[in-house]
Amino acid sequence: MPVLTVVDADALVACAAAASVVSKVTRDRLMEELHQRFPQYGFASHKGYGTKEHLQALERFGPSPVHRRSFLRALPFLPSPLAGEGGG
């Protein structure tokens, strides 16, 4: 299937802009739901980004079951068997 790469597509292509908004709203809602299950991580405020608050929570509590193992900043906090998987 042919693909066209557009730099700054969300600023130039209407459907890309719409998809970007839908994606962000969906992610924010998911992170707020995850905050209800795992409030110690502060997902509602940082939305899963590697903020100082998020990294401090990972250091204090370790990764939750919903943390992506490829979230590279979390790797130092993973148990050694998982950390050896290369962050995959």
Secondary structure, 3 states (H helix, E strand, C coil): CCCCCCCCHHHHCHHHHHHHHHHHHHHHHHHHHHHHHCHHHCHHHHCCCCCHHHHHHHHHHCCCCCCCCCCHHHHHHCCHHHHCCCCC
